[in-house]
Amino acid sequence: MLNKFFGKFSKDLGIDLGTKNTLVYTSEKGIVINEPSVVAVNARTDEILAVGEEARLMVGKTPGHIQAIMPLVDGVISDFEVTEKMLKYFIDKVHRESFTLIPRPRVVTGIPLDITEVEKKAVKDAAKSAGARQVFLIEESMAAAIGARLPVAEPTATMIIDIGGGTTEIAVISLGGVVTWKTLRQAGNELDNNIIQFIREEFNILIGEQVAEKIKMGIGSATPLKETMEIEVKGRDLLNGLPRAVNVSDSQIREAISKTIGLIIDNIKITLETTPPELVSDIYEHGIIMSGGGALLRGIDKEIAQATKIPVRIADDPLTCVVRGTGILLADQELLDKVLSPETEEF
């Protein structure tokens, strides 16, 4: 009875709680929030100063008493209280226009494949404390496959590679479940760290994470480009402590990230080796699908296709596949019941 009452005044939400970005989906408007998973907190008063994009701009620039916290590490909650406050902020923001006094939505949210029961409970508890009346947990690979409109419930294999900020998930899906999978802690953040390390060792210049990400997006690639690209990199000279700028080429950045790309490809091969032969033949026929921000790295699909001898394609709008998948599940209770994460209970 209460569920029906609260349901009339709340918008059901699909949430992609990512290491780098949090996306929120409503059935009426689609994706309504796409902001960085960052919260700025005043350590003296414990007051939330900013959430999302506004907080991201403060990273690395705050005085001692202000902390810009990224409450998720490798796709799981590392700071429960800050995650709860961030979720509450986003839930309230979605309901602000509907004049809801106490929003109590149903929430479908993605979780990593290798998440523990304790970490699952932390996600549920954070969402419940933030105002959700029911929480459904879905593996992110499954949500991404659904968001990419793949036939996950059919007796045919679907292979999806989701390269996010904190984790890379490689999964083979059939009949509404994950058959074989691998999860790596090497993903977008690791590529940024590779670039920071390379610039430091090659040029004796220290740069921050935001600059490294800008370089990766600007000239990063997994395969050689037709035309050479360069970008100016500004940072702090480690020898004299003064600002310094250098030009960096795409081939240098490719060298910097090659080890991580190679590790991802090796794990794709390992996953294929442990997949039943009937499913491998399906994958060979239908190809591999890529999602997540890492899928946007130039030439990564070609590099994987060359290494596996299997066609690879990038999903439409790979950044939003997971949240679109959660949105589809909100509207399809039958499919939701089929693909719910094991041992997930409703509140």
Secondary structure, DSSP 4 states (H G I P E B T S, - for coil): -HHHHHHHHS--EEEEE-SSEEEEEETTTEEEEEEES-EEEETTTTEEEEETHHHHTTTT---TTEEEE--EETTEES-HHHHHHHHHHHHHHHHGGGT-SS---EEEEEE-TT--HHHHHHHHHHHHHTT-SEEEEEEHHHHHHHHTT--TTSSS-EEEEEE-SS-EEEEEEETTEEEEEEEES-SHHHHHHHHHHHHHHHH-EE--HHHHHHHHHHH-BSS--SS--EEEEEEEETTT--EEEEEEEHHHHHHHHHHHHHHHHHHHHHHHHTS-HHHHHHHHHH-EEEESGGGGSBTHHHHHHHHHTS-EEEPSSGGGHHHHHHHHHHH-HHHHHHHPPTT----
